[in-house]
């Protein structure tokens, strides 16, 4: 599956911006401290014995010295590549690691250059031994736009990508990419790249500026011949924290990643987000003000889904706000959360290049008890679909003290909507507009559609009751009607009007109660006067 030119450019620029930001966080150290840090981090993915604890030991050691940004090894000829020049460097398929070996995966590397100037080290692990993978010009094809005279020195790489038989058994698709800061992305069968994940979010949307940790080195285990999984390790580093990550990746209709992480804070770490997802929402039927576009909707994700510690399932439609918005859903022991692309109909998007209906959802399932904290949603204003303006993550309630160790685990699922109980009703759509037909009005009309994840056979559900609550303003004209477009007796539409009554920010909540007790998602929404 090959991403379109437009999608490739957008994702490349997004990860490049993150890498540029990560490079900017390096600190100037006194000579002695700098020498100590350089000695510790000078060579990471080296030849030698390798165990599950190797990367954790490196991260722990790094955390005891001040942060030193990895020094660029780029020769002068690669220092100022343009976007088009960088795209003209391609990894040779014939040089792929494990190519032709009969193994279920192959590994390819990204060339350093453009914004990707920090050297990323890679090692291949087999039978408990790591072998450093050196850079060589022989691994790449250099097109006519690329300057001549690139030396054949070990300058490192810019990232890695894995290929495997995702869509059919006789062809290796690109299934996982790690490139740019700690960003990575994947997808399920029949899908196209969209949402990204990252290792850690630090100081997201904070006034002092966000800190972007980077994956400085990768160790990739040689896959088992008859298996369907691959394991890799990554070393994370930033001024505030180091970390060791282990990814167990299994491609499929839904591609899963089991993630185990150990964090080693250099400072008291309070503004941190675990299992962050980064996506894009430009506009949709709940947010089309100022839109001049032939497409009905443009987004990689249309909602934040949460299942809290009490088992309540919450759906929060996304928005492209006029000003930065941060929402925190306080919880204890969360069962899951993620940015979801729920609408899978081509006619919703009408884009023959981007195919937004094929973008994966990203669902996070904590392993063990994550304690108290909040699912945090950051919505950043954007005037273009090339910007990833949505971030969601879990923020622990208690800070991680400097010098401590913090371990956690979770599963990432790249694919469709996570399953729900049989007959459970989910939010199928959110539409917002003026409440009157005769001109502008401060009052707004909300239309929320509910539908079962799968159409049900047998007796249709009896008419439910809708409970609509608001934190400010006044709710009126709450009406529940059947929606036969979803299926006779299957779908239900809730209409209501909101009079803001001069409030600038209002939190809304709607839930359906069925006579037969079937489960329903709870719709939650933030309305702002400028939304």
ROMIDO-921269 format. One record per residue (C-alpha): chain; x, y, z. Coordinates in steps of 0.02 Angstrom, whole numbers. Layout:
# residues N
+---+--------+--------+--------+
! c !   east !  north !     up !
+---+--------+--------+--------+
! A !      X !      Y !      Z !
...
+---+--------+--------+--------+
END
This chain:
# residues 531
+---+--------+--------+--------+
! c !   east !  north !     up !
+---+--------+--------+--------+
! A !      0 !      0 !      0 !
! A !     84 !    162 !    -56 !
! A !     30 !    327 !     25 !
! A !    -17 !    467 !    -94 !
! A !    107 !    608 !   -128 !
! A !     -2 !    728 !    -29 !
! A !     -9 !    612 !    121 !
! A !    176 !    574 !    114 !
! A !    220 !    758 !    111 !
! A !    103 !    800 !    254 !
! A !    168 !    662 !    367 !
! A !    348 !    699 !    323 !
! A !    330 !    883 !    363 !
! A !    238 !    847 !    525 !
! A !    372 !    729 !    589 !
! A !    507 !    846 !    524 !
! A !    434 !    989 !    624 !
! A !    436 !    880 !    780 !
! A !    617 !    834 !    747 !
! A !    665 !   1016 !    724 !
! A !    579 !   1057 !    888 !
! A !    668 !    913 !    972 !
! A !    836 !    976 !    911 !
! A !    798 !   1147 !    983 !
! A !    783 !   1080 !   1161 !
! A !    967 !   1035 !   1177 !
! A !   1058 !   1119 !   1322 !
! A !   1233 !   1191 !   1332 !
! A !   1331 !   1097 !   1466 !
! A !   1493 !   1137 !   1557 !
! A !   1643 !   1050 !   1479 !
! A !   1662 !    912 !   1608 !
! A !   1476 !    870 !   1612 !
! A !   1468 !    874 !   1422 !
! A !   1613 !    753 !   1410 !
! A !   1530 !    635 !   1535 !
! A !   1363 !    638 !   1443 !
! A !   1449 !    611 !   1275 !
! A !   1545 !    462 !   1342 !
! A !   1385 !    383 !   1405 !
! A !   1286 !    413 !   1247 !
! A !   1422 !    410 !   1114 !
! A !   1381 !    235 !   1053 !
! A !   1215 !    158 !   1098 !
! A !   1163 !     20 !    979 !
! A !   1331 !    -69 !    986 !
! A !   1388 !   -248 !    960 !
! A !   1372 !   -359 !   1113 !
! A !   1256 !   -461 !   1225 !
! A !   1075 !   -405 !   1229 !
! A !    935 !   -444 !   1353 !
! A !    765 !   -371 !   1393 !
! A !    848 !   -257 !   1521 !
! A !    986 !   -188 !   1409 !
! A !    894 !    -33 !   1351 !
! A !    828 !      3 !   1525 !
! A !   1005 !     -3 !   1591 !
! A !   1062 !    122 !   1460 !
! A !    914 !    237 !   1496 !
! A !    946 !    229 !   1684 !
! A !   1129 !    273 !   1658 !
! A !   1087 !    417 !   1541 !
! A !    963 !    490 !   1665 !
! A !   1103 !    516 !   1792 !
! A !   1194 !    644 !   1684 !
! A !   1130 !    806 !   1606 !
! A !   1047 !    793 !   1437 !
! A !   1157 !    819 !   1284 !
! A !   1070 !    828 !   1116 !
! A !   1146 !    701 !    995 !
! A !   1276 !    786 !    888 !
! A !   1239 !    784 !    703 !
! A !   1356 !    677 !    598 !
! A !   1289 !    745 !    435 !
! A !   1422 !    793 !    308 !
! A !   1408 !    968 !    237 !
! A !   1336 !    904 !     73 !
! A !   1179 !    845 !    167 !
! A !   1158 !    991 !    286 !
! A !   1035 !   1093 !    184 !
! A !    934 !    971 !     79 !
! A !    767 !   1035 !     15 !
! A !    608 !    934 !     32 !
! A !    617 !    876 !   -150 !
! A !    801 !    829 !   -135 !
! A !    767 !    728 !     21 !
! A !    624 !    635 !    -63 !
! A !    744 !    590 !   -204 !
! A !    842 !    477 !    -85 !
! A !    762 !    305 !    -77 !
! A !    808 !    148 !     15 !
! A !    847 !      1 !    -99 !
! A !    716 !   -135 !    -79 !
! A !    850 !   -263 !   -121 !
! A !    952 !   -203 !     29 !
! A !    810 !   -233 !    153 !
! A !    862 !   -327 !    308 !
! A !    801 !   -509 !    297 !
! A !    756 !   -486 !    113 !
! A !    733 !   -656 !     32 !
! A !    761 !   -750 !    196 !
! A !    583 !   -816 !    209 !
! A !    553 !   -718 !    369 !
! A !    384 !   -630 !    394 !
! A !    458 !   -453 !    400 !
! A !    589 !   -346 !    317 !
! A !    672 !   -190 !    388 !
! A !    715 !    -31 !    293 !
! A !    802 !    129 !    349 !
! A !    771 !    314 !    321 !
! A !    916 !    422 !    261 !
! A !    969 !    570 !    370 !
! A !    947 !    745 !    299 !
! A !    817 !    882 !    276 !
! A !    752 !    908 !    455 !
! A !    810 !    735 !    512 !
! A !    989 !    778 !    560 !
! A !   1008 !    688 !    726 !
! A !   1092 !    518 !    705 !
! A !    979 !    371 !    748 !
! A !   1072 !    212 !    787 !
! A !   1006 !     39 !    742 !
! A !   1057 !   -136 !    793 !
! A !    991 !   -306 !    741 !
! A !    968 !   -432 !    882 !
! A !    980 !   -619 !    857 !
! A !   1004 !   -758 !    986 !
! A !   1038 !   -633 !   1125 !
! A !   1172 !   -537 !   1031 !
! A !   1156 !   -361 !    959 !
! A !   1246 !   -314 !    798 !
! A !   1266 !   -130 !    753 !
! A !   1194 !    -87 !    582 !
! A !   1310 !     41 !    502 !
! A !   1257 !    171 !    375 !
! A !   1317 !    142 !    197 !
! A !   1282 !    235 !     36 !
! A !   1259 !     62 !    -42 !
! A !   1091 !     49 !     49 !
! A !   1013 !    194 !    -47 !
! A !    972 !    255 !   -221 !
! A !   1014 !    438 !   -247 !
! A !    911 !    526 !   -380 !
! A !    968 !    668 !   -493 !
! A !    912 !    802 !   -371 !
! A !   1030 !    742 !   -234 !
! A !   1199 !    829 !   -221 !
! A !   1350 !    723 !   -267 !
! A !   1493 !    677 !   -153 !
! A !   1406 !    597 !     -3 !
! A !   1545 !    511 !     97 !
! A !   1525 !    329 !    146 !
! A !   1545 !    358 !    334 !
! A !   1435 !    293 !    476 !
! A !   1323 !    447 !    495 !
! A !   1175 !    352 !    567 !
! A !    997 !    345 !    503 !
! A !    839 !    451 !    520 !
! A !    720 !    311 !    568 !
! A !    658 !    138 !    526 !
! A !    511 !     54 !    443 !
! A !    448 !   -124 !    442 !
! A !    364 !   -216 !    299 !
! A !    257 !   -371 !    308 !
! A !    112 !   -463 !    222 !
! A !    -28 !   -350 !    286 !
! A !   -153 !   -350 !    142 !
! A !   -108 !   -510 !     52 !
! A !     13 !   -652 !     89 !
! A !    123 !   -629 !    -64 !
! A !    164 !   -443 !    -44 !
! A !    255 !   -349 !     95 !
! A !    165 !   -187 !    138 !
! A !    239 !    -49 !    244 !
! A !    159 !    -78 !    414 !
! A !    257 !     24 !    543 !
! A !    362 !    182 !    531 !
! A !    467 !    264 !    668 !
! A !    532 !    434 !    611 !
! A !    542 !    606 !    691 !
! A !    564 !    635 !    879 !
! A !    470 !    490 !    961 !
! A !    332 !    483 !    829 !
! A !    277 !    321 !    748 !
! A !    128 !    264 !    646 !
! A !     44 !    107 !    586 !
! A !   -119 !     46 !    509 !
! A !   -233 !   -103 !    488 !
! A !   -276 !   -207 !    336 !
! A !   -347 !   -104 !    192 !
! A !   -308 !     62 !    275 !
! A !   -199 !    214 !    236 !
! A !    -87 !    308 !    355 !
! A !   -167 !    443 !    462 !
! A !   -151 !    461 !    650 !
! A !     20 !    448 !    734 !
! A !     73 !    394 !    907 !
! A !    227 !    445 !   1005 !
! A !    327 !    380 !   1148 !
! A !    290 !    520 !   1270 !
! A !    212 !    694 !   1275 !
! A !    301 !    822 !   1384 !
! A !    234 !    998 !   1419 !
! A !    106 !    987 !   1279 !
! A !     19 !   1156 !   1251 !
! A !    113 !   1233 !   1397 !
! A !    163 !   1418 !   1388 !
! A !    349 !   1378 !   1407 !
! A !    341 !   1271 !   1250 !
! A !    327 !   1085 !   1218 !
! A !    474 !    968 !   1242 !
! A !    491 !    830 !   1112 !
! A !    583 !    675 !   1173 !
! A !    672 !    578 !   1037 !
! A !    700 !    394 !   1003 !
! A !    889 !    394 !    988 !
! A !    918 !    210 !    952 !
! A !    825 !     53 !    902 !
! A !    862 !   -131 !    930 !
! A !    759 !   -244 !    815 !
! A !    744 !   -429 !    853 !
! A !    758 !   -550 !    707 !
! A !    582 !   -619 !    684 !
! A !    538 !   -803 !    698 !
! A !    514 !   -883 !    527 !
! A !    339 !   -951 !    557 !
! A !    282 !   -812 !    673 !
! A !    173 !   -660 !    646 !
! A !    253 !   -539 !    770 !
! A !    410 !   -435 !    781 !
! A !    490 !   -356 !    934 !
! A !    592 !   -197 !    940 !
! A !    664 !    -88 !   1077 !
! A !    687 !    101 !   1078 !
! A !    787 !    219 !   1187 !
! A !    700 !    384 !   1227 !
! A !    794 !    541 !   1282 !
! A !    754 !    723 !   1322 !
! A !    806 !    859 !   1446 !
! A !    673 !    800 !   1568 !
! A !    670 !    610 !   1553 !
! A !    747 !    454 !   1478 !
! A !    651 !    297 !   1437 !
! A !    662 !    118 !   1376 !
! A !    521 !     51 !   1266 !
! A !    483 !   -125 !   1205 !
! A !    360 !   -146 !   1061 !
! A !    283 !   -313 !   1014 !
! A !    200 !   -285 !    846 !
! A !     72 !   -397 !    761 !
! A !      1 !   -335 !    593 !
! A !   -176 !   -384 !    542 !
! A !   -352 !   -322 !    511 !
! A !   -313 !   -227 !    670 !
! A !   -127 !   -205 !    697 !
! A !    -82 !   -218 !    881 !
! A !     69 !   -158 !    977 !
! A !    102 !   -212 !   1155 !
! A !    207 !    -74 !   1233 !
! A !    310 !    -91 !   1391 !
! A !    399 !     65 !   1453 !
! A !    517 !    116 !   1592 !
! A !    540 !    303 !   1624 !
! A !    684 !    383 !   1719 !
! A !    646 !    568 !   1755 !
! A !    793 !    689 !   1762 !
! A !    677 !    820 !   1840 !
! A !    514 !    816 !   1935 !
! A !    402 !    766 !   1791 !
! A !    227 !    838 !   1811 !
! A !    171 !    890 !   1638 !
! A !    183 !    721 !   1554 !
! A !     65 !    624 !   1441 !
! A !     69 !    434 !   1425 !
! A !     21 !    342 !   1264 !
! A !     -8 !    502 !   1164 !
! A !    -96 !    501 !    997 !
! A !    -79 !    644 !    872 !
! A !   -209 !    672 !    737 !
! A !   -293 !    802 !    625 !
! A !   -466 !    878 !    627 !
! A !   -495 !   1018 !    502 !
! A !   -685 !   1025 !    488 !
! A !   -843 !    920 !    500 !
! A !  -1032 !    941 !    517 !
! A !  -1014 !   1005 !    694 !
! A !   -883 !   1135 !    646 !
! A !   -890 !   1215 !    473 !
! A !   -879 !   1401 !    512 !
! A !   -773 !   1489 !    382 !
! A !   -751 !   1331 !    278 !
! A !   -739 !   1354 !     90 !
! A !   -703 !   1178 !     28 !
! A !   -787 !   1057 !    -94 !
! A !   -772 !    914 !     30 !
! A !   -905 !    887 !    165 !
! A !   -777 !    836 !    299 !
! A !   -588 !    831 !    319 !
! A !   -510 !    740 !    466 !
! A !   -404 !    591 !    517 !
! A !   -509 !    567 !    675 !
! A !   -684 !    628 !    715 !
! A !   -696 !    591 !    901 !
! A !   -612 !    547 !   1063 !
! A !   -680 !    385 !   1136 !
! A !   -656 !    342 !   1320 !
! A !   -706 !    198 !   1431 !
! A !   -677 !    257 !   1608 !
! A !   -640 !    157 !   1764 !
! A !   -827 !    140 !   1800 !
! A !   -858 !     63 !   1629 !
! A !   -948 !    216 !   1560 !
! A !   -916 !    240 !   1374 !
! A !   -895 !    424 !   1325 !
! A !   -890 !    498 !   1150 !
! A !   -820 !    674 !   1126 !
! A !   -832 !    743 !    948 !
! A !   -677 !    838 !    894 !
! A !   -672 !   1021 !    844 !
! A !   -556 !   1143 !    759 !
! A !   -572 !   1285 !    885 !
! A !   -536 !   1470 !    861 !
! A !   -422 !   1465 !   1014 !
! A !   -323 !   1327 !   1097 !
! A !   -435 !   1211 !   1198 !
! A !   -383 !   1085 !   1331 !
! A !   -509 !    963 !   1404 !
! A !   -468 !    847 !   1549 !
! A !   -580 !    697 !   1588 !
! A !   -534 !    651 !   1766 !
! A !   -534 !    464 !   1800 !
! A !   -458 !    323 !   1898 !
! A !   -406 !    157 !   1823 !
! A !   -454 !    199 !   1642 !
! A !   -503 !     50 !   1535 !
! A !   -465 !    131 !   1368 !
! A !   -460 !    289 !   1264 !
! A !   -415 !    340 !   1089 !
! A !   -440 !    451 !    938 !
! A !   -565 !    366 !    823 !
! A !   -609 !    385 !    639 !
! A !   -788 !    323 !    652 !
! A !   -865 !    378 !    486 !
! A !   -805 !    256 !    352 !
! A !   -910 !    316 !    203 !
! A !   -821 !    388 !     51 !
! A !   -964 !    511 !     20 !
! A !   -929 !    589 !    189 !
! A !   -761 !    651 !    124 !
! A !   -768 !    645 !    -68 !
! A !   -578 !    646 !    -79 !
! A !   -504 !    532 !   -211 !
! A !   -327 !    573 !   -157 !
! A !   -327 !    571 !     34 !
! A !   -461 !    436 !     64 !
! A !   -497 !    493 !    241 !
! A !   -622 !    352 !    262 !
! A !   -474 !    232 !    264 !
! A !   -379 !    317 !    405 !
! A !   -350 !    204 !    558 !
! A !   -419 !    233 !    731 !
! A !   -295 !    219 !    874 !
! A !   -359 !    136 !   1033 !
! A !   -258 !    130 !   1194 !
! A !   -290 !     -7 !   1324 !
! A !   -193 !     14 !   1486 !
! A !   -118 !   -143 !   1559 !
! A !   -135 !   -147 !   1748 !
! A !   -199 !     -4 !   1854 !
! A !   -142 !    167 !   1794 !
! A !   -210 !    248 !   1952 !
! A !   -285 !    423 !   1956 !
! A !   -265 !    554 !   1822 !
! A !   -355 !    620 !   1670 !
! A !   -378 !    581 !   1486 !
! A !   -323 !    747 !   1414 !
! A !   -377 !    814 !   1245 !
! A !   -286 !    959 !   1162 !
! A !   -369 !   1044 !   1013 !
! A !   -262 !   1171 !    920 !
! A !   -330 !   1294 !    790 !
! A !   -276 !   1257 !    612 !
! A !   -313 !   1331 !    441 !
! A !   -250 !   1181 !    344 !
! A !   -262 !    992 !    343 !
! A !    -71 !    977 !    334 !
! A !    -60 !   1014 !    521 !
! A !    -87 !    883 !    655 !
! A !   -187 !    988 !    779 !
! A !   -262 !    856 !    895 !
! A !   -172 !    769 !   1039 !
! A !   -244 !    647 !   1167 !
! A !   -151 !    563 !   1310 !
! A !   -162 !    503 !   1491 !
! A !    -92 !    624 !   1619 !
! A !    -55 !    544 !   1789 !
! A !   -117 !    642 !   1939 !
! A !     46 !    632 !   2036 !
! A !    212 !    697 !   1968 !
! A !    357 !    577 !   1938 !
! A !    500 !    633 !   2053 !
! A !    674 !    660 !   1983 !
! A !    781 !    507 !   2006 !
! A !    633 !    389 !   2018 !
! A !    584 !    248 !   1901 !
! A !    409 !    232 !   1827 !
! A !    351 !     79 !   1731 !
! A !    189 !     58 !   1634 !
! A !    117 !    -46 !   1493 !
! A !    -22 !    -33 !   1365 !
! A !    -87 !   -102 !   1202 !
! A !   -110 !      3 !   1045 !
! A !   -237 !    -54 !    916 !
! A !   -228 !     23 !    742 !
! A !   -389 !    -14 !    648 !
! A !   -574 !     16 !    672 !
! A !   -689 !     60 !    816 !
! A !   -657 !    -49 !    970 !
! A !   -795 !   -174 !   1001 !
! A !   -942 !   -138 !   1114 !
! A !  -1073 !   -246 !   1198 !
! A !  -1201 !   -328 !   1083 !
! A !  -1337 !   -203 !   1044 !
! A !  -1239 !    -59 !   1120 !
! A !  -1282 !    111 !   1045 !
! A !  -1141 !    224 !    988 !
! A !  -1141 !    405 !    930 !
! A !  -1157 !    399 !    741 !
! A !  -1146 !    585 !    704 !
! A !  -1147 !    760 !    776 !
! A !  -1215 !    911 !    682 !
! A !  -1224 !   1091 !    744 !
! A !  -1303 !   1245 !    668 !
! A !  -1413 !   1395 !    703 !
! A !  -1578 !   1357 !    788 !
! A !  -1689 !   1468 !    680 !
! A !  -1732 !   1471 !    495 !
! A !  -1751 !   1659 !    478 !
! A !  -1575 !   1725 !    504 !
! A !  -1431 !   1721 !    625 !
! A !  -1465 !   1676 !    805 !
! A !  -1356 !   1655 !    960 !
! A !  -1451 !   1495 !    998 !
! A !  -1383 !   1335 !    923 !
! A !  -1468 !   1175 !    867 !
! A !  -1382 !   1011 !    904 !
! A !  -1423 !    849 !    814 !
! A !  -1345 !    690 !    883 !
! A !  -1372 !    522 !    799 !
! A !  -1357 !    356 !    891 !
! A !  -1344 !    185 !    808 !
! A !  -1293 !      7 !    853 !
! A !  -1118 !    -40 !    799 !
! A !  -1200 !   -178 !    699 !
! A !  -1380 !   -182 !    641 !
! A !  -1481 !   -298 !    750 !
! A !  -1605 !   -433 !    700 !
! A !  -1770 !   -462 !    788 !
! A !  -1876 !   -340 !    885 !
! A !  -1821 !   -158 !    867 !
! A !  -1779 !    -58 !   1021 !
! A !  -1919 !     39 !   1105 !
! A !  -1905 !    228 !   1102 !
! A !  -1771 !    287 !   1222 !
! A !  -1770 !    438 !   1336 !
! A !  -1638 !    571 !   1309 !
! A !  -1562 !    662 !   1457 !
! A !  -1473 !    822 !   1405 !
! A !  -1376 !    925 !   1532 !
! A !  -1272 !   1084 !   1518 !
! A !  -1146 !   1176 !   1626 !
! A !  -1217 !   1346 !   1575 !
! A !  -1353 !   1421 !   1465 !
! A !  -1523 !   1343 !   1438 !
! A !  -1578 !   1182 !   1352 !
! A !  -1747 !   1173 !   1266 !
! A !  -1848 !   1072 !   1140 !
! A !  -1768 !    902 !   1173 !
! A !  -1843 !    781 !   1048 !
! A !  -1802 !    598 !   1010 !
! A !  -1856 !    529 !    842 !
! A !  -1818 !    368 !    746 !
! A !  -1689 !    381 !    609 !
! A !  -1742 !    259 !    472 !
! A !  -1587 !    303 !    368 !
! A !  -1485 !    201 !    491 !
! A !  -1609 !     57 !    491 !
! A !  -1792 !     35 !    535 !
! A !  -1803 !     38 !    724 !
! A !  -1613 !     40 !    737 !
! A !  -1559 !    221 !    740 !
! A !  -1615 !    366 !    848 !
! A !  -1591 !    554 !    828 !
! A !  -1586 !    676 !    973 !
! A !  -1627 !    858 !    935 !
! A !  -1609 !    999 !   1059 !
! A !  -1577 !   1185 !   1065 !
! A !  -1449 !   1279 !   1169 !
! A !  -1467 !   1461 !   1220 !
! A !  -1292 !   1510 !   1278 !
! A !  -1362 !   1654 !   1382 !
! A !  -1198 !   1751 !   1360 !
! A !  -1088 !   1605 !   1417 !
! A !   -925 !   1586 !   1320 !
! A !   -890 !   1403 !   1360 !
! A !  -1019 !   1268 !   1392 !
! A !  -1000 !   1082 !   1428 !
! A !  -1144 !    977 !   1360 !
! A !  -1190 !    797 !   1397 !
! A !  -1321 !    681 !   1320 !
! A !  -1362 !    501 !   1359 !
! A !  -1500 !    384 !   1298 !
! A !  -1593 !    269 !   1418 !
! A !  -1682 !    121 !   1338 !
! A !  -1829 !     27 !   1416 !
! A !  -1741 !   -139 !   1384 !
! A !  -1583 !    -78 !   1471 !
! A !  -1467 !    -87 !   1322 !
! A !  -1305 !     10 !   1340 !
! A !  -1273 !    178 !   1260 !
! A !  -1123 !    291 !   1240 !
! A !  -1130 !    458 !   1328 !
! A !  -1107 !    606 !   1212 !
! A !  -1002 !    746 !   1285 !
! A !   -963 !    909 !   1196 !
! A !   -878 !   1076 !   1227 !
! A !   -961 !   1226 !   1145 !
! A !   -871 !   1392 !   1141 !
! A !   -934 !   1561 !   1084 !
! A !   -803 !   1563 !    946 !
! A !   -825 !   1380 !    895 !
+---+--------+--------+--------+
END
